[in-house]
Structures are given as C-alpha cells and as structure tokens.
Amino acid sequence: MIGKEISHYKILSKLGEGGMGEVFLARDLDLERQVAIKFLPKDLTRNEDNVERFKREARAAATLNHPNIITIYEIGVSAGEYFIVMEYVIGETLRDKLNREKQLSFTDIKNIIEQLCQGLEKAHQAGIVHRDIKPENIFINEDDRVKILDFGLAKLRGSRKLTKDFSTLGTINYISPEQARGEDTNAQSDIWSTGIILYEMLTGEVPFKGDYEQAVIYGILNENPQLPDKIRTDCPPELNQIVDKTLEKDPIKRYQSISQLTSELDRVQKIKKPGPEEIKPAKFLPIKYLFGGITTILILVAVILYSLQSTDKNLDQLMIQVAPLIEKGNYDAAFDQFVNSGIGIADIIDTDLFDQIAGYISIDSNPQNARISLARIRLTPNLHQDNEILLGVTPVINQALIAGEYHLRLSLSVTESISFIFEVSPKDSLTIFRSISPAAISEAGMVLIDAGKTFEGESVPEFYMDTHEVTNKEYFAFMSAGGYRLSHLWPNKMVIKKTSVPQSVALNSFVDQTGIPAPRHWNGGKYPASSEDHPVTGITWYEANAYALWSGKQLPEWQQWWRAAVDADGRIYPWGNDVTTISERANFGSVTVISTGSFPLGISPFGCFDMAGNVNEWLRDSNGLESPARTAGGSWQNPSYMFEPTHAQPFQRDYSSMDIGFRCVKTVKKE
C-alpha cells in the first residue's frame, strides 16, 4: 500500500488500524496537503453491514462542521477498496495520555471534557449518536484541541437498524446498559460513556472491570461502581454526584441531553447576583481562571476547589504586592497575583481598593438565557487569550471583573452565538446588550448588527452583515452560476474610464489575464492556488455590487459599515483602543492579503472579522453611479492609521486593485 496512488492521493505511511479499517498518512496531490485515509479491509467488504457502517461513518461525520469533530473531506471507492479521507492531526489519543499519566490533572480533565461535550452537543443536535465514545476515539492535538474520531457506529435518525448486536462492536468497558442489552440507543448512551471517561480521568481506572467480557457486562447491568473520591481523595463530593448521575442504569434517570447536563451544572455553580442595593464583587470569577478552560461539567470543579483553598488569606500583604502593578496599569500581573493567592475579588471590602483594580459589567441578550463564556486577553509577552470560563447565562447584573481586556461569547447553541471583545477599566460600570442571530443566519456566515448609533451619532436600523469578506471560493460560485451573463445584476449603463458605456461593452472589460470574465489577476477563470479563503480582490465596484445582488444582499452603506466596525462606544479599532498589538490583530503593512478570519483577536464589537486591514471594502453610496464609491477599513498595503474614517478612500467604480474587496449586508425582514 505504501507509495500507491488512490485517486489523487499518494499513500505515505501507515498510521494504525482498528476493527473497521486501516488508517494511512497520504498526500493530497491536488491540494498539496497531508490527509489521513481510512480503508475498509477487503475481507470485510463482503459483509453488507460492514460496508454500510463504514459509509455511515463518513456520512455522519461529514455533516458535522465543528472544531471538536474530525473533518471528513471525501468518501470513495477505488478498485473495490472503500476509503474515507479526513484531516490529518498530529498529537495523541486520550488512551495514550491515560496510559502515561493515569490520573489526569483537574486542568486537563476540564479541557478535555469541555471540548468533548461541545462536540457531542453538535452531533446530538444533528440527530447523530456516536455510540462508541472511548479514549481511543478522543484525539488531542498539539494545541490541546480535542477531536472526536470514528463515527463508524453512529446512528443517524431514520437510517436502517444494523443487524449486528452492538455488544460485539463497541469497547465493552464504555458501553451503556441499554447497549449491553442490544437495545436502541440515543444521546443518553453517549452521556453514560462520557461519565465513564470522566471517572477514568479522575481515578486512572474504569468503574466496571472484569477478567472477561461477560463479567464487565454483568457489572454494567447490575453493580454500582465505587465513587471517585474513594480512589482519589482530593476529588470533591459534588463531582461524585455528577459521575453518579451520568452512570444511572436507567437512561431516564440520567441527564437527558448534554445541554441539560450543562444547565444543571450551571445551576449548581451559579454565582449569587447582587441586586441594586447590594452591588459588590463576585467571589469566584478570578479563581476560575486558575484552572483553565471551563464549561459544562468542570465549571463545578473550579468552584469546589475554591472552597478547598486555605481560608487563611492575607489581603493586606497581597495589596502591598499588587500596588506597584496597579500603579503601572499592569492589571494582568495583578490579576495573576490574586489568582495565585486564592483571594477572590469579594475579599476586597474596601471600596477604594476595589475601585483601583476592578469594574462591573452587566450583560443581556435577545433571546435571554444565553450562555456567557469569558476569556481574559493578555497583551504580553505576546497577544493571546486564556481558556474560556462559563460566567452563567444572560442576564447577568453587575458582575465584578478585574480591569483588562476580555473575549466574550454568547451562545444559545453551537450555531447560534456571537463573539466580541470588550475592555473593563477600574471603576467602570459597563452594560452590554447583543441580539443573537438565528441559526439560519449564522450558518449563512452572517451576524445580526443591533439597531443603534454610529460613532458620528447617526441612527442605524438593525441589519445582517457577513462575518468575513467575500472569498475567492464564494466569488467563484457566483461566476459558475453565470453571474457575468445575468444582465439584471448589472446597470444598463456603466462608467468605464470616465465614459458612460452600455452594459455589454462594460462587461467586456471585466476579464482576467486570459480574457475570461473574472477578477483581473485570475488566470483561466480560476483563482491562484491555495487562495480559496482569501478575500476576492481585483474586482470593480460593479462586480462587487453584482455579487451582492446575486446573493440576495447589498453592499453596506457607510453608516452600516462603521456601526458594525466600531459601534459607538469610543473605540478606535474594532477590538478597542490597544495600539501596541495591531500587528497581531490585523493585516496591515504586510506583503500580501491573507485568509479571512486569521486574526480572531481583531474581531469587531458584533463579531465581524478583518474589518481593519487585509483589504479595503467597497461601500454602497447613494450619490449616483457616475460618482466615485468609497471604501473603508484599510488594507494589507496600508499603515494602520488608514483604518480611520478620515482616511477612507473613494475610487471610480470601474477601478480594481489587489487590495480592494468587499462584504455584504442584508435587511432584517419584520414579521
């Protein structure tokens, strides 16, 4: 097999094998990237059920676009060999990690469970049950990103039932009682398996053991496992309750969904909200940062561990240590001092001291009950953000935060969320409100911009905007649909080289290097290799406008664009007022345009990427087609000050450049 070419893939080496196939490292000769290819052994293709399971793995995983689920690129058959092509990830399985470390740290447990739950929630929302969650199917890459592997046993809603009984397919130690009995399964089976994995990460062993298969199955069906704190003494008793409920024999008594589990844990750990007459700092927030990324199950751990910390706190000594840091405005270092000391903000009862280091934030959303995930952004030694913590659900009133910059994510589901950046200064009392886009809008790559004022004081009704600039790949779809031949998308008269000409004459000038209707720098009607995610450039205002109309949208007006870019809260750039990390937040003064979304910490107040830098963006002006059209944002060729509104550049509408692209907006229809 090594060295063989299958379709446009060249096999490089063998990565491993399992009961349902061998996995090889290969090179995609067309896209010049490494991929993993899983082949179904030939001796299994004689069995219709095995082939069906193999195909179903691909169909299940391919419908799921999520950072915690392995990406499937293709399914095919060559010379009778079935194969799935998927992303190649460097790292290790959770099994490898458990073999090496046995009991994992609370930080690692939280990171793994958080991401596992997020991936499963996405699958369950799509009607897909994995049915084979185990450490071997949980991969952890070099950046500690968890990827769920092998949907080979996934059961899609409405697919025909396999004839093979599950008890001979899954790994016995992780199957649920209903799976052991050969019954139909749903999300509760994955929740059971998640509980087994949580138990194993805590204790270093599985809860149901035996020297042979039937002994394990007997334990799963009839025995209650020893609680984790009997094996690991520092395991909080509340975690015992979490594990115990996930391992209820009766699926009706378990958590009925991953989101229900999350909600239950949120309720357990929820911080008391101060009323108007009792505004004081929240006690647990900084302590939670000590333990890294926290959502779902492991938010509880942070709160529990806080309660186990020493109560012998020396606030006076701590304030002596942080005083010079506060004076220099080094709130990150002061924040770390608080975290390392085990002292919460609530321990500061002196209002003057509190006002030197912290402020308040109130957060609300439409709809309410959105989960609030928060991560502190650090400017030094290089720009980065801490792992997320779950603050609670909207609305949150007067939450105390140590001064600094934060990344905030509000989410109702995987597809219904919004992310942005805000900054808290000492003594601040901020109020943030955001509407969360419906799933259909989010999946279309747009975000809802709430009605409000611009920095110039103009009122703007609510509208939808693309989260990223239109890419080469997206523009190619417009071309493939005959966009240049659809006369209704183009004005009857266009100004070319300062002369008004008929539509047909104008369109003849919108061609690539080979004379094909396409952006100017394309060749043969195709964009440059490996640039599908780059913003489309080399197009005139007329072409940008035609694409917008074809997609059922419009180019943004001046006030819309600036409302989305900087809101009306006085910020200079989309992310805020920090000018020391511009090169890490936006593509200014570089050598070329880059892929959209490459600077997540340069996101705008409403969740739009690259509004500063990368490419200038065409705007819709109402001054008539014979007048120049403005652009905004600055580009990769410009210094960063070109983002400022006073430097917005107008160009003739037939002008095209390698540093001008566009994004679109859409009107919100009232029901």
Buried (B, 14 or more C-beta within 10 A) or exposed (E): EEEEEBBEBBBBEEBEEEEBBBBBBBBBEEEEEBBBBBBBBEEBBEEEEBBBBBBBBBBBBBBBBBEBBBBBBBBBBEEEBBBBBBBBBEBBBBBBBBEEEEBBEBBBBBBBBBBBBBBBBBBBBBBBBBBBBBBBBBBBEEEBBBBBBBBBBBBBEEBEEBEBEBBEBBBBBBBBBBBBBEEEBBBBBBBBBBBBBBBBBBBBBBBBEBEEEEEBBBBBEEEEBEBBBEBEEEBBEBBBEBBBBBBBBEBEEBBBBBBEBBBBBBEBBBBEBBEEEEEBBBBBBBBBBBBBBBBBBBBBBBBBBBEEBEEEBEBEEBBEBBBEBBEEEBBBBBBBBBBEBBBBBBBBEEEEBBEBBBBBBBBBBEEEEBBBBBBBBBBEEEBEBBBBBBBBBBBBBBBBBBBBBBBBBBBBBBBBBBBBBBBBEBBBEBEBEBBBBBBEBBEBBBBBBBEBBBBEEEEBBBBBBBBBBBBBEBBBEBBEEEBBEEEEBBBEBBBBEEEEBEBEEBBEBBBBEEEBBBBBBBEEBBBEEEBBBBBBBBBBBBBBBBBBBBBEBBBBBBBBBBBBBBBBBEBBBBBBEBEEBBBBBBBBBBEEBBBBBBBEBBBBBBBBBBBBBBBBBBBBBEEEBEEBBBBBBBBBBBEBEBBEBEEBBBBBBBBBBBBBBBBBBBEBEEE
